[in-house]
Amino acid sequence: MNSEMGKWIIGAGLVIVGIGLGIYFLGDKLNWLGRLPGDIRVERENFSFYFPVTSMILISIIVSLLLRLVHYLGR
C-alpha cells in the first residue's frame, strides 16, 4: 500500500463521519425525505414495499453538485 491509498481511506472515513453527524443532528428535520411526491409506497396486510424514486434523484443531484464544487475548488 502507498500513501495515496491511505489518503483515500481517510477521506472516505471523514465522509462517513460527516454523514453520521448530519443524520444525528438533522435527523428530525429531514423526516420529509423519503415522503416526497413520486416515492413509491405499497402497504398491504402482510407486505410492504417502498421505493424512494424522487428522494434518490434529489440526493443524486445534491451529491453531484457537491462533487463538482469540490472538483472545481481543487483546481
All heavy atoms as a GROMACS GRO file, in nm:
protein
  596
    1MET      N    1   0.084  -0.118   0.000
    1MET     CA    2   0.000   0.000   0.000
    1MET      C    3   0.088   0.124   0.000
    1MET      O    4   0.197   0.124   0.055
    1MET     CB    5  -0.090   0.003   0.122
    1MET     CG    6  -0.201  -0.094   0.119
    1MET     SD    7  -0.329  -0.041   0.230
    1MET     CE    8  -0.436  -0.177   0.216
    2ASN      N    9   0.034   0.228  -0.057
    2ASN     CA   10   0.111   0.352  -0.063
    2ASN      C   11   0.035   0.463   0.010
    2ASN      O   12  -0.076   0.444   0.058
    2ASN     CB   13   0.139   0.391  -0.209
    2ASN     CG   14   0.012   0.401  -0.290
    2ASN    OD1   15  -0.097   0.408  -0.236
    2ASN    ND2   16   0.027   0.400  -0.420
    3SER      N   17   0.096   0.579   0.016
    3SER     CA   18   0.034   0.689   0.092
    3SER      C   19  -0.091   0.741   0.024
    3SER      O   20  -0.180   0.794   0.090
    3SER     CB   21   0.135   0.802   0.112
    3SER     OG   22   0.170   0.858  -0.013
    4GLU      N   23  -0.100   0.726  -0.109
    4GLU     CA   24  -0.221   0.772  -0.180
    4GLU      C   25  -0.344   0.692  -0.136
    4GLU      O   26  -0.452   0.747  -0.118
    4GLU     CB   27  -0.199   0.759  -0.331
    4GLU     CG   28  -0.306   0.822  -0.414
    4GLU     CD   29  -0.308   0.974  -0.404
    4GLU    OE1   30  -0.204   1.034  -0.377
    4GLU    OE2   31  -0.417   1.031  -0.422
    5MET      N   32  -0.327   0.562  -0.118
    5MET     CA   33  -0.437   0.477  -0.072
    5MET      C   34  -0.478   0.517   0.068
    5MET      O   35  -0.597   0.521   0.101
    5MET     CB   36  -0.395   0.330  -0.074
    5MET     CG   37  -0.502   0.237  -0.022
    5MET     SD   38  -0.643   0.232  -0.130
    5MET     CE   39  -0.603   0.088  -0.221
    6GLY      N   40  -0.384   0.550   0.152
    6GLY     CA   41  -0.414   0.596   0.288
    6GLY      C   42  -0.495   0.724   0.288
    6GLY      O   43  -0.589   0.740   0.367
    7LYS      N   44  -0.463   0.815   0.196
    7LYS     CA   45  -0.539   0.940   0.186
    7LYS      C   46  -0.683   0.913   0.145
    7LYS      O   47  -0.776   0.976   0.196
    7LYS     CB   48  -0.473   1.034   0.085
    7LYS     CG   49  -0.342   1.090   0.133
    7LYS     CD   50  -0.280   1.178   0.028
    7LYS     CE   51  -0.142   1.226   0.067
    7LYS     NZ   52  -0.079   1.307  -0.038
    8TRP      N   53  -0.703   0.820   0.052
    8TRP     CA   54  -0.839   0.787   0.009
    8TRP      C   55  -0.919   0.724   0.123
    8TRP      O   56  -1.038   0.752   0.140
    8TRP     CB   57  -0.835   0.692  -0.110
    8TRP     CG   58  -0.815   0.763  -0.240
    8TRP    CD1   59  -0.698   0.774  -0.309
    8TRP    CD2   60  -0.912   0.836  -0.314
    8TRP    NE1   61  -0.718   0.849  -0.422
    8TRP    CE2   62  -0.848   0.888  -0.427
    8TRP    CE3   63  -1.048   0.862  -0.295
    8TRP    CZ2   64  -0.915   0.965  -0.522
    8TRP    CZ3   65  -1.113   0.938  -0.390
    8TRP    CH2   66  -1.047   0.989  -0.501
    9ILE      N   67  -0.857   0.639   0.201
    9ILE     CA   68  -0.925   0.574   0.312
    9ILE      C   69  -0.962   0.677   0.419
    9ILE      O   70  -1.073   0.674   0.475
    9ILE     CB   71  -0.840   0.459   0.371
    9ILE    CG1   72  -0.829   0.346   0.269
    9ILE    CG2   73  -0.897   0.408   0.502
    9ILE    CD1   74  -0.732   0.237   0.306
   10ILE      N   75  -0.871   0.768   0.448
   10ILE     CA   76  -0.901   0.875   0.545
   10ILE      C   77  -1.015   0.962   0.493
   10ILE      O   78  -1.107   0.998   0.567
   10ILE     CB   79  -0.775   0.959   0.574
   10ILE    CG1   80  -0.675   0.876   0.654
   10ILE    CG2   81  -0.810   1.086   0.649
   10ILE    CD1   82  -0.540   0.942   0.670
   11GLY      N   83  -1.011   0.996   0.365
   11GLY     CA   84  -1.118   1.077   0.305
   11GLY      C   85  -1.253   1.008   0.313
   11GLY      O   86  -1.355   1.070   0.347
   12ALA      N   87  -1.256   0.878   0.284
   12ALA     CA   88  -1.381   0.802   0.292
   12ALA      C   89  -1.432   0.798   0.436
   12ALA      O   90  -1.552   0.811   0.461
   12ALA     CB   91  -1.361   0.661   0.239
   13GLY      N   92  -1.342   0.784   0.531
   13GLY     CA   93  -1.381   0.784   0.672
   13GLY      C   94  -1.439   0.917   0.714
   13GLY      O   95  -1.539   0.923   0.786
   14LEU      N   96  -1.380   1.026   0.668
   14LEU     CA   97  -1.433   1.159   0.701
   14LEU      C   98  -1.571   1.181   0.640
   14LEU      O   99  -1.658   1.242   0.703
   14LEU     CB  100  -1.336   1.267   0.654
   14LEU     CG  101  -1.204   1.276   0.731
   14LEU    CD1  102  -1.111   1.376   0.665
   14LEU    CD2  103  -1.229   1.312   0.876
   15VAL      N  104  -1.591   1.130   0.520
   15VAL     CA  105  -1.724   1.142   0.458
   15VAL      C  106  -1.828   1.064   0.538
   15VAL      O  107  -1.938   1.114   0.564
   15VAL     CB  108  -1.718   1.093   0.311
   15VAL    CG1  109  -1.857   1.075   0.254
   15VAL    CG2  110  -1.638   1.190   0.226
   16ILE      N  111  -1.793   0.944   0.581
   16ILE     CA  112  -1.886   0.863   0.660
   16ILE      C  113  -1.917   0.931   0.793
   16ILE      O  114  -2.032   0.935   0.838
   16ILE     CB  115  -1.830   0.721   0.680
   16ILE    CG1  116  -1.830   0.648   0.546
   16ILE    CG2  117  -1.910   0.644   0.784
   16ILE    CD1  118  -1.759   0.514   0.548
   17VAL      N  119  -1.815   0.987   0.858
   17VAL     CA  120  -1.836   1.060   0.983
   17VAL      C  121  -1.926   1.181   0.959
   17VAL      O  122  -2.017   1.210   1.037
   17VAL     CB  123  -1.702   1.100   1.047
   17VAL    CG1  124  -1.723   1.200   1.160
   17VAL    CG2  125  -1.630   0.978   1.098
   18GLY      N  126  -1.903   1.253   0.850
   18GLY     CA  127  -1.986   1.369   0.817
   18GLY      C  128  -2.132   1.331   0.795
   18GLY      O  129  -2.223   1.399   0.842
   19ILE      N  130  -2.155   1.222   0.725
   19ILE     CA  131  -2.292   1.175   0.703
   19ILE      C  132  -2.355   1.135   0.836
   19ILE      O  133  -2.471   1.168   0.863
   19ILE     CB  134  -2.294   1.058   0.603
   19ILE    CG1  135  -2.256   1.107   0.463
   19ILE    CG2  136  -2.429   0.989   0.600
   19ILE    CD1  137  -2.233   0.997   0.364
   20GLY      N  138  -2.280   1.066   0.920
   20GLY     CA  139  -2.332   1.027   1.051
   20GLY      C  140  -2.367   1.145   1.138
   20GLY      O  141  -2.472   1.147   1.203
   21LEU      N  142  -2.282   1.248   1.139
   21LEU     CA  143  -2.311   1.368   1.217
   21LEU      C  144  -2.434   1.441   1.162
   21LEU      O  145  -2.516   1.492   1.238
   21LEU     CB  146  -2.190   1.462   1.217
   21LEU     CG  147  -2.072   1.418   1.303
   21LEU    CD1  148  -1.952   1.509   1.278
   21LEU    CD2  149  -2.109   1.416   1.450
   22GLY      N  150  -2.446   1.445   1.030
   22GLY     CA  151  -2.563   1.508   0.970
   22GLY      C  152  -2.692   1.437   1.007
   22GLY      O  153  -2.792   1.502   1.040
   23ILE      N  154  -2.690   1.305   1.006
   23ILE     CA  155  -2.809   1.229   1.044
   23ILE      C  156  -2.838   1.247   1.192
   23ILE      O  157  -2.953   1.260   1.233
   23ILE     CB  158  -2.791   1.080   1.008
   23ILE    CG1  159  -2.792   1.064   0.856
   23ILE    CG2  160  -2.899   0.994   1.071
   23ILE    CD1  161  -2.755   0.925   0.809
   24TYR      N  162  -2.735   1.249   1.274
   24TYR     CA  163  -2.753   1.263   1.418
   24TYR      C  164  -2.815   1.398   1.454
   24TYR      O  165  -2.908   1.406   1.532
   24TYR     CB  166  -2.619   1.245   1.489
   24TYR     CG  167  -2.629   1.256   1.639
   24TYR    CD1  168  -2.682   1.150   1.714
   24TYR    CD2  169  -2.587   1.369   1.706
   24TYR    CE1  170  -2.691   1.160   1.851
   24TYR    CE2  171  -2.596   1.379   1.843
   24TYR     CZ  172  -2.649   1.274   1.916
   24TYR     OH  173  -2.659   1.284   2.051
   25PHE      N  174  -2.761   1.505   1.397
   25PHE     CA  175  -2.806   1.639   1.435
   25PHE      C  176  -2.926   1.687   1.353
   25PHE      O  177  -3.003   1.771   1.400
   25PHE     CB  178  -2.692   1.740   1.422
   25PHE     CG  179  -2.588   1.724   1.529
   25PHE    CD1  180  -2.461   1.681   1.496
   25PHE    CD2  181  -2.617   1.750   1.661
   25PHE    CE1  182  -2.364   1.665   1.593
   25PHE    CE2  183  -2.522   1.733   1.760
   25PHE     CZ  184  -2.395   1.691   1.726
   26LEU      N  185  -2.944   1.638   1.231
   26LEU     CA  186  -3.053   1.685   1.146
   26LEU      C  187  -3.158   1.579   1.118
   26LEU      O  188  -3.244   1.599   1.033
   26LEU     CB  189  -2.995   1.735   1.012
   26LEU     CG  190  -2.895   1.849   1.020
   26LEU    CD1  191  -2.838   1.877   0.883
   26LEU    CD2  192  -2.960   1.973   1.078
   27GLY      N  193  -3.152   1.467   1.188
   27GLY     CA  194  -3.243   1.356   1.162
   27GLY      C  195  -3.389   1.393   1.175
   27GLY      O  196  -3.473   1.354   1.093
   28ASP      N  197  -3.425   1.472   1.276
   28ASP     CA  198  -3.565   1.509   1.294
   28ASP      C  199  -3.610   1.616   1.196
   28ASP      O  200  -3.729   1.632   1.171
   28ASP     CB  201  -3.590   1.556   1.438
   28ASP     CG  202  -3.502   1.673   1.477
   28ASP    OD1  203  -3.399   1.695   1.411
   28ASP    OD2  204  -3.536   1.742   1.575
   29LYS      N  205  -3.517   1.687   1.135
   29LYS     CA  206  -3.552   1.790   1.038
   29LYS      C  207  -3.559   1.735   0.895
   29LYS      O  208  -3.604   1.803   0.804
   29LYS     CB  209  -3.453   1.905   1.045
   29LYS     CG  210  -3.462   1.980   1.176
   29LYS     CD  211  -3.357   2.086   1.185
   29LYS     CE  212  -3.362   2.164   1.313
   29LYS     NZ  213  -3.373   2.089   1.433
   30LEU      N  214  -3.513   1.614   0.875
   30LEU     CA  215  -3.513   1.553   0.742
   30LEU      C  216  -3.621   1.445   0.728
   30LEU      O  217  -3.610   1.358   0.642
   30LEU     CB  218  -3.376   1.492   0.713
   30LEU     CG  219  -3.259   1.588   0.706
   30LEU    CD1  220  -3.129   1.512   0.686
   30LEU    CD2  221  -3.280   1.687   0.594
   31ASN      N  222  -3.725   1.451   0.809
   31ASN     CA  223  -3.827   1.346   0.802
   31ASN      C  224  -3.910   1.354   0.674
   31ASN      O  225  -3.979   1.260   0.640
   31ASN     CB  226  -3.917   1.350   0.925
   31ASN     CG  227  -3.987   1.482   0.942
   31ASN    OD1  228  -3.973   1.573   0.861
   31ASN    ND2  229  -4.063   1.494   1.049
   32TRP      N  230  -3.905   1.464   0.600
   32TRP     CA  231  -3.975   1.475   0.472
   32TRP      C  232  -3.905   1.395   0.364
   32TRP      O  233  -3.965   1.359   0.263
   32TRP     CB  234  -3.986   1.621   0.429
   32TRP     CG  235  -3.853   1.691   0.425
   32TRP    CD1  236  -3.794   1.760   0.526
   32TRP    CD2  237  -3.762   1.695   0.316
   32TRP    NE1  238  -3.671   1.807   0.486
   32TRP    CE2  239  -3.649   1.769   0.358
   32TRP    CE3  240  -3.763   1.643   0.187
   32TRP    CZ2  241  -3.540   1.792   0.274
   32TRP    CZ3  242  -3.653   1.666   0.105
   32TRP    CH2  243  -3.544   1.741   0.149
   33LEU      N  244  -3.776   1.368   0.384
   33LEU     CA  245  -3.700   1.292   0.285
   33LEU      C  246  -3.749   1.148   0.285
   33LEU      O  247  -3.751   1.081   0.387
   33LEU     CB  248  -3.551   1.298   0.317
   33LEU     CG  249  -3.456   1.248   0.210
   33LEU    CD1  250  -3.470   1.333   0.085
   33LEU    CD2  251  -3.314   1.253   0.260
   34GLY      N  252  -3.790   1.101   0.171
   34GLY     CA  253  -3.849   0.967   0.161
   34GLY      C  254  -3.999   0.971   0.154
   34GLY      O  255  -4.065   0.870   0.135
   35ARG      N  256  -4.058   1.089   0.168
   35ARG     CA  257  -4.203   1.105   0.160
   35ARG      C  258  -4.240   1.208   0.054
   35ARG      O  259  -4.342   1.274   0.064
   35ARG     CB  260  -4.258   1.148   0.295
   35ARG     CG  261  -4.233   1.046   0.401
   35ARG     CD  262  -4.282   1.091   0.533
   35ARG     NE  263  -4.241   0.991   0.633
   35ARG     CZ  264  -4.278   0.992   0.755
   35ARG    NH1  265  -4.357   1.086   0.800
   35ARG    NH2  266  -4.238   0.899   0.838
   36LEU      N  267  -4.155   1.224  -0.044
   36LEU     CA  268  -4.179   1.320  -0.150
   36LEU      C  269  -4.276   1.264  -0.252
   36LEU      O  270  -4.292   1.142  -0.263
   36LEU     CB  271  -4.046   1.354  -0.218
   36LEU     CG  272  -3.941   1.424  -0.133
   36LEU    CD1  273  -3.810   1.433  -0.209
   36LEU    CD2  274  -3.989   1.560  -0.093
   37PRO      N  275  -4.344   1.351  -0.326
   37PRO     CA  276  -4.429   1.301  -0.436
   37PRO      C  277  -4.342   1.226  -0.537
   37PRO      O  278  -4.238   1.275  -0.578
   37PRO     CB  279  -4.486   1.428  -0.497
   37PRO     CG  280  -4.471   1.533  -0.394
   37PRO     CD  281  -4.352   1.495  -0.312
   38GLY      N  282  -4.382   1.110  -0.574
   38GLY     CA  283  -4.305   1.027  -0.666
   38GLY      C  284  -4.238   0.910  -0.598
   38GLY      O  285  -4.194   0.817  -0.664
   39ASP      N  286  -4.230   0.912  -0.466
   39ASP     CA  287  -4.179   0.796  -0.392
   39ASP      C  288  -4.288   0.690  -0.389
   39ASP      O  289  -4.404   0.718  -0.358
   39ASP     CB  290  -4.139   0.836  -0.250
   39ASP     CG  291  -4.016   0.924  -0.246
   39ASP    OD1  292  -3.944   0.930  -0.346
   39ASP    OD2  293  -3.994   0.987  -0.142
   40ILE      N  294  -4.251   0.568  -0.422
   40ILE     CA  295  -4.348   0.460  -0.432
   40ILE      C  296  -4.357   0.388  -0.299
   40ILE      O  297  -4.258   0.343  -0.244
   40ILE     CB  298  -4.307   0.362  -0.544
   40ILE    CG1  299  -4.302   0.436  -0.677
   40ILE    CG2  300  -4.401   0.243  -0.549
   40ILE    CD1  301  -4.242   0.356  -0.790
   41ARG      N  302  -4.481   0.376  -0.249
   41ARG     CA  303  -4.504   0.307  -0.123
   41ARG      C  304  -4.630   0.221  -0.138
   41ARG      O  305  -4.738   0.272  -0.169
   41ARG     CB  306  -4.524   0.407  -0.010
   41ARG     CG  307  -4.551   0.343   0.124
   41ARG     CD  308  -4.570   0.445   0.229
   41ARG     NE  309  -4.447   0.526   0.234
   41ARG     CZ  310  -4.406   0.590   0.340
   41ARG    NH1  311  -4.476   0.589   0.448
   41ARG    NH2  312  -4.294   0.659   0.336
   42VAL      N  313  -4.616   0.092  -0.116
   42VAL     CA  314  -4.728  -0.001  -0.121
   42VAL      C  315  -4.732  -0.074   0.012
   42VAL      O  316  -4.635  -0.139   0.050
   42VAL     CB  317  -4.712  -0.104  -0.237
   42VAL    CG1  318  -4.827  -0.202  -0.237
   42VAL    CG2  319  -4.702  -0.032  -0.370
   43GLU      N  320  -4.842  -0.062   0.084
   43GLU     CA  321  -4.856  -0.129   0.213
   43GLU      C  322  -4.982  -0.215   0.211
   43GLU      O  323  -5.091  -0.167   0.186
   43GLU     CB  324  -4.864  -0.027   0.326
   43GLU     CG  325  -4.735   0.052   0.341
   43GLU     CD  326  -4.741   0.154   0.454
   43GLU    OE1  327  -4.843   0.156   0.527
   43GLU    OE2  328  -4.644   0.230   0.467
   44ARG      N  329  -4.963  -0.343   0.236
   44ARG     CA  330  -5.073  -0.439   0.245
   44ARG      C  331  -5.069  -0.500   0.385
   44ARG      O  332  -4.987  -0.465   0.468
   44ARG     CB  333  -5.058  -0.548   0.140
   44ARG     CG  334  -5.044  -0.496   0.000
   44ARG     CD  335  -5.175  -0.492  -0.070
   44ARG     NE  336  -5.153  -0.463  -0.211
   44ARG     CZ  337  -5.207  -0.362  -0.273
   44ARG    NH1  338  -5.286  -0.281  -0.207
   44ARG    NH2  339  -5.185  -0.342  -0.401
   45GLU      N  340  -5.155  -0.595   0.409
   45GLU     CA  341  -5.163  -0.657   0.541
   45GLU      C  342  -5.034  -0.728   0.579
   45GLU      O  343  -4.980  -0.706   0.687
   45GLU     CB  344  -5.280  -0.756   0.544
   45GLU     CG  345  -5.304  -0.816   0.679
   45GLU     CD  346  -5.424  -0.906   0.678
   45GLU    OE1  347  -5.520  -0.876   0.606
   45GLU    OE2  348  -5.420  -1.007   0.749
   46ASN      N  349  -4.980  -0.812   0.492
   46ASN     CA  350  -4.858  -0.887   0.522
   46ASN      C  351  -4.742  -0.848   0.433
   46ASN      O  352  -4.645  -0.922   0.420
   46ASN     CB  353  -4.884  -1.037   0.504
   46ASN     CG  354  -4.981  -1.090   0.606
   46ASN    OD1  355  -4.987  -1.039   0.717
   46ASN    ND2  356  -5.059  -1.188   0.568
   47PHE      N  357  -4.750  -0.732   0.370
   47PHE     CA  358  -4.649  -0.694   0.272
   47PHE      C  359  -4.636  -0.542   0.267
   47PHE      O  360  -4.736  -0.471   0.273
   47PHE     CB  361  -4.692  -0.746   0.134
   47PHE     CG  362  -4.604  -0.703   0.022
   47PHE    CD1  363  -4.482  -0.762   0.001
   47PHE    CD2  364  -4.644  -0.601  -0.063
   47PHE    CE1  365  -4.401  -0.722  -0.104
   47PHE    CE2  366  -4.565  -0.561  -0.168
   47PHE     CZ  367  -4.443  -0.621  -0.188
   48SER      N  368  -4.515  -0.497   0.260
   48SER     CA  369  -4.493  -0.355   0.237
   48SER      C  370  -4.374  -0.339   0.142
   48SER      O  371  -4.276  -0.413   0.151
   48SER     CB  372  -4.470  -0.280   0.367
   48SER     OG  373  -4.349  -0.318   0.425
   49PHE      N  374  -4.387  -0.244   0.051
   49PHE     CA  375  -4.284  -0.217  -0.048
   49PHE      C  376  -4.264  -0.067  -0.053
   49PHE      O  377  -4.360   0.010  -0.058
   49PHE     CB  378  -4.328  -0.268  -0.186
   49PHE     CG  379  -4.229  -0.236  -0.295
   49PHE    CD1  380  -4.111  -0.306  -0.306
   49PHE    CD2  381  -4.256  -0.134  -0.385
   49PHE    CE1  382  -4.020  -0.277  -0.406
   49PHE    CE2  383  -4.166  -0.104  -0.485
   49PHE     CZ  384  -4.048  -0.175  -0.496
   50TYR      N  385  -4.137  -0.026  -0.052
   50TYR     CA  386  -4.105   0.116  -0.051
   50TYR      C  387  -3.988   0.140  -0.145
   50TYR      O  388  -3.884   0.076  -0.134
   50TYR     CB  389  -4.071   0.160   0.091
   50TYR     CG  390  -4.032   0.304   0.101
   50TYR    CD1  391  -4.124   0.404   0.075
   50TYR    CD2  392  -3.903   0.338   0.134
   50TYR    CE1  393  -4.087   0.536   0.082
   50TYR    CE2  394  -3.866   0.470   0.143
   50TYR     CZ  395  -3.958   0.569   0.116
   50TYR     OH  396  -3.921   0.700   0.122
   51PHE      N  397  -4.006   0.231  -0.240
   51PHE     CA  398  -3.901   0.264  -0.336
   51PHE      C  399  -3.897   0.415  -0.352
   51PHE      O  400  -3.980   0.473  -0.422
   51PHE     CB  401  -3.929   0.194  -0.469
   51PHE     CG  402  -3.814   0.202  -0.565
   51PHE    CD1  403  -3.695   0.139  -0.536
   51PHE    CD2  404  -3.827   0.270  -0.684
   51PHE    CE1  405  -3.589   0.145  -0.624
   51PHE    CE2  406  -3.722   0.277  -0.773
   51PHE     CZ  407  -3.602   0.213  -0.743
   52PRO      N  408  -3.801   0.484  -0.288
   52PRO     CA  409  -3.797   0.630  -0.289
   52PRO      C  410  -3.733   0.689  -0.415
   52PRO      O  411  -3.621   0.737  -0.414
   52PRO     CB  412  -3.716   0.663  -0.165
   52PRO     CG  413  -3.623   0.546  -0.152
   52PRO     CD  414  -3.701   0.426  -0.200
   53VAL      N  415  -3.807   0.685  -0.526
   53VAL     CA  416  -3.754   0.730  -0.654
   53VAL      C  417  -3.715   0.877  -0.649
   53VAL      O  418  -3.602   0.915  -0.681
   53VAL     CB  419  -3.857   0.707  -0.767
   53VAL    CG1  420  -3.806   0.759  -0.900
   53VAL    CG2  421  -3.892   0.561  -0.778
   54THR      N  422  -3.808   0.963  -0.611
   54THR     CA  423  -3.783   1.107  -0.610
   54THR      C  424  -3.674   1.144  -0.510
   54THR      O  425  -3.590   1.230  -0.538
   54THR     CB  426  -3.913   1.183  -0.577
   54THR    OG1  427  -4.016   1.137  -0.664
   54THR    CG2  428  -3.896   1.330  -0.594
   55SER      N  429  -3.674   1.082  -0.395
   55SER     CA  430  -3.573   1.111  -0.294
   55SER      C  431  -3.434   1.073  -0.345
   55SER      O  432  -3.337   1.146  -0.323
   55SER     CB  433  -3.602   1.036  -0.165
   55SER     OG  434  -3.723   1.080  -0.110
   56MET      N  435  -3.423   0.958  -0.416
   56MET     CA  436  -3.293   0.918  -0.468
   56MET      C  437  -3.244   1.013  -0.577
   56MET      O  438  -3.125   1.043  -0.583
   56MET     CB  439  -3.300   0.775  -0.523
   56MET     CG  440  -3.313   0.671  -0.413
   56MET     SD  441  -3.292   0.501  -0.470
   56MET     CE  442  -3.420   0.485  -0.590
   57ILE      N  443  -3.336   1.063  -0.660
   57ILE     CA  444  -3.297   1.160  -0.763
   57ILE      C  445  -3.248   1.289  -0.698
   57ILE      O  446  -3.146   1.346  -0.739
   57ILE     CB  447  -3.414   1.186  -0.860
   57ILE    CG1  448  -3.441   1.061  -0.943
   57ILE    CG2  449  -3.386   1.306  -0.949
   57ILE    CD1  450  -3.567   1.068  -1.026
   58LEU      N  451  -3.319   1.336  -0.595
   58LEU     CA  452  -3.279   1.458  -0.526
   58LEU      C  453  -3.142   1.442  -0.459
   58LEU      O  454  -3.056   1.529  -0.472
   58LEU     CB  455  -3.384   1.495  -0.421
   58LEU     CG  456  -3.358   1.620  -0.339
   58LEU    CD1  457  -3.362   1.743  -0.428
   58LEU    CD2  458  -3.460   1.632  -0.227
   59ILE      N  459  -3.119   1.330  -0.393
   59ILE     CA  460  -2.989   1.305  -0.330
   59ILE      C  461  -2.880   1.296  -0.435
   59ILE      O  462  -2.769   1.348  -0.416
   59ILE     CB  463  -2.996   1.177  -0.243
   59ILE    CG1  464  -3.083   1.204  -0.120
   59ILE    CG2  465  -2.857   1.131  -0.202
   59ILE    CD1  466  -3.112   1.081  -0.038
   60SER      N  467  -2.908   1.233  -0.549
   60SER     CA  468  -2.810   1.222  -0.656
   60SER      C  469  -2.771   1.360  -0.710
   60SER      O  470  -2.653   1.386  -0.735
   60SER     CB  471  -2.867   1.137  -0.769
   60SER     OG  472  -2.780   1.135  -0.879
   61ILE      N  473  -2.868   1.448  -0.727
   61ILE     CA  474  -2.839   1.584  -0.775
   61ILE      C  475  -2.753   1.659  -0.674
   61ILE      O  476  -2.654   1.724  -0.712
   61ILE     CB  477  -2.970   1.659  -0.804
   61ILE    CG1  478  -3.039   1.599  -0.926
   61ILE    CG2  479  -2.944   1.808  -0.825
   61ILE    CD1  480  -3.179   1.650  -0.949
   62ILE      N  481  -2.787   1.649  -0.547
   62ILE     CA  482  -2.711   1.719  -0.443
   62ILE      C  483  -2.567   1.667  -0.436
   62ILE      O  484  -2.472   1.745  -0.431
   62ILE     CB  485  -2.781   1.707  -0.306
   62ILE    CG1  486  -2.911   1.786  -0.307
   62ILE    CG2  487  -2.691   1.753  -0.193
   62ILE    CD1  488  -3.000   1.763  -0.187
   63VAL      N  489  -2.550   1.536  -0.439
   63VAL     CA  490  -2.415   1.478  -0.434
   63VAL      C  491  -2.335   1.517  -0.558
   63VAL      O  492  -2.217   1.550  -0.549
   63VAL     CB  493  -2.422   1.324  -0.417
   63VAL    CG1  494  -2.286   1.260  -0.438
   63VAL    CG2  495  -2.476   1.289  -0.280
   64SER      N  496  -2.398   1.517  -0.674
   64SER     CA  497  -2.329   1.557  -0.797
   64SER      C  498  -2.283   1.702  -0.790
   64SER      O  499  -2.171   1.734  -0.830
   64SER     CB  500  -2.421   1.538  -0.918
   64SER     OG  501  -2.450   1.403  -0.938
   65LEU      N  502  -2.370   1.790  -0.741
   65LEU     CA  503  -2.331   1.930  -0.727
   65LEU      C  504  -2.216   1.948  -0.628
   65LEU      O  505  -2.124   2.026  -0.653
   65LEU     CB  506  -2.451   2.014  -0.686
   65LEU     CG  507  -2.560   2.033  -0.792
   65LEU    CD1  508  -2.680   2.104  -0.732
   65LEU    CD2  509  -2.506   2.107  -0.911
   66LEU      N  510  -2.221   1.875  -0.517
   66LEU     CA  511  -2.112   1.883  -0.419
   66LEU      C  512  -1.980   1.832  -0.477
   66LEU      O  513  -1.875   1.892  -0.455
   66LEU     CB  514  -2.148   1.806  -0.292
   66LEU     CG  515  -2.252   1.869  -0.202
   66LEU    CD1  516  -2.289   1.774  -0.089
   66LEU    CD2  517  -2.203   2.001  -0.148
   67LEU      N  518  -1.985   1.724  -0.552
   67LEU     CA  519  -1.863   1.671  -0.613
   67LEU      C  520  -1.807   1.767  -0.718
   67LEU      O  521  -1.686   1.784  -0.729
   67LEU     CB  522  -1.889   1.534  -0.675
   67LEU     CG  523  -1.908   1.420  -0.576
   67LEU    CD1  524  -1.945   1.292  -0.649
   67LEU    CD2  525  -1.784   1.400  -0.492
   68ARG      N  526  -1.895   1.830  -0.796
   68ARG     CA  527  -1.849   1.930  -0.893
   68ARG      C  528  -1.784   2.049  -0.822
   68ARG      O  529  -1.683   2.102  -0.868
   68ARG     CB  530  -1.963   1.979  -0.980
   68ARG     CG  531  -2.003   1.882  -1.086
   68ARG     CD  532  -2.116   1.940  -1.170
   68ARG     NE  533  -2.154   1.848  -1.273
   68ARG     CZ  534  -2.117   1.861  -1.400
   68ARG    NH1  535  -2.040   1.961  -1.437
   68ARG    NH2  536  -2.157   1.773  -1.488
   69LEU      N  537  -1.842   2.090  -0.709
   69LEU     CA  538  -1.786   2.201  -0.633
   69LEU      C  539  -1.648   2.165  -0.578
   69LEU      O  540  -1.554   2.244  -0.588
   69LEU     CB  541  -1.880   2.240  -0.519
   69LEU     CG  542  -1.834   2.354  -0.430
   69LEU    CD1  543  -1.831   2.484  -0.509
   69LEU    CD2  544  -1.925   2.366  -0.310
   70VAL      N  545  -1.635   2.046  -0.524
   70VAL     CA  546  -1.506   2.000  -0.471
   70VAL      C  547  -1.404   1.992  -0.583
   70VAL      O  548  -1.288   2.033  -0.568
   70VAL     CB  549  -1.522   1.866  -0.398
   70VAL    CG1  550  -1.386   1.802  -0.370
   70VAL    CG2  551  -1.601   1.882  -0.270
   71HIS      N  552  -1.445   1.940  -0.698
   71HIS     CA  553  -1.354   1.931  -0.812
   71HIS      C  554  -1.313   2.070  -0.860
   71HIS      O  555  -1.196   2.092  -0.894
   71HIS     CB  556  -1.420   1.852  -0.925
   71HIS     CG  557  -1.334   1.838  -1.046
   71HIS    ND1  558  -1.222   1.757  -1.049
   71HIS    CD2  559  -1.342   1.893  -1.169
   71HIS    CE1  560  -1.166   1.764  -1.168
   71HIS    NE2  561  -1.238   1.847  -1.242
   72TYR      N  562  -1.407   2.163  -0.866
   72TYR     CA  563  -1.378   2.300  -0.909
   72TYR      C  564  -1.284   2.371  -0.813
   72TYR      O  565  -1.191   2.439  -0.854
   72TYR     CB  566  -1.508   2.378  -0.923
   72TYR     CG  567  -1.489   2.523  -0.961
   72TYR    CD1  568  -1.455   2.557  -1.091
   72TYR    CD2  569  -1.503   2.623  -0.866
   72TYR    CE1  570  -1.437   2.689  -1.128
   72TYR    CE2  571  -1.484   2.756  -0.901
   72TYR     CZ  572  -1.451   2.789  -1.031
   72TYR     OH  573  -1.432   2.919  -1.066
   73LEU      N  574  -1.307   2.354  -0.683
   73LEU     CA  575  -1.222   2.419  -0.583
   73LEU      C  576  -1.085   2.354  -0.574
   73LEU      O  577  -0.990   2.416  -0.528
   73LEU     CB  578  -1.291   2.419  -0.446
   73LEU     CG  579  -1.418   2.502  -0.436
   73LEU    CD1  580  -1.482   2.484  -0.299
   73LEU    CD2  581  -1.391   2.648  -0.464
   74GLY      N  582  -1.075   2.227  -0.616
   74GLY     CA  583  -0.948   2.157  -0.607
   74GLY      C  584  -0.850   2.191  -0.719
   74GLY      O  585  -0.736   2.150  -0.717
   75ARG      N  586  -0.896   2.266  -0.818
   75ARG     CA  587  -0.808   2.302  -0.930
   75ARG      C  588  -0.704   2.402  -0.891
   75ARG      O  589  -0.707   2.483  -0.814
   75ARG     CB  590  -0.888   2.358  -1.044
   75ARG     CG  591  -0.964   2.250  -1.115
   75ARG     CD  592  -1.032   2.309  -1.234
   75ARG     NE  593  -1.097   2.201  -1.307
   75ARG     CZ  594  -1.149   2.216  -1.424
   75ARG    NH1  595  -1.146   2.333  -1.484
   75ARG    NH2  596  -1.205   2.116  -1.485
   0.00000   0.00000   0.00000
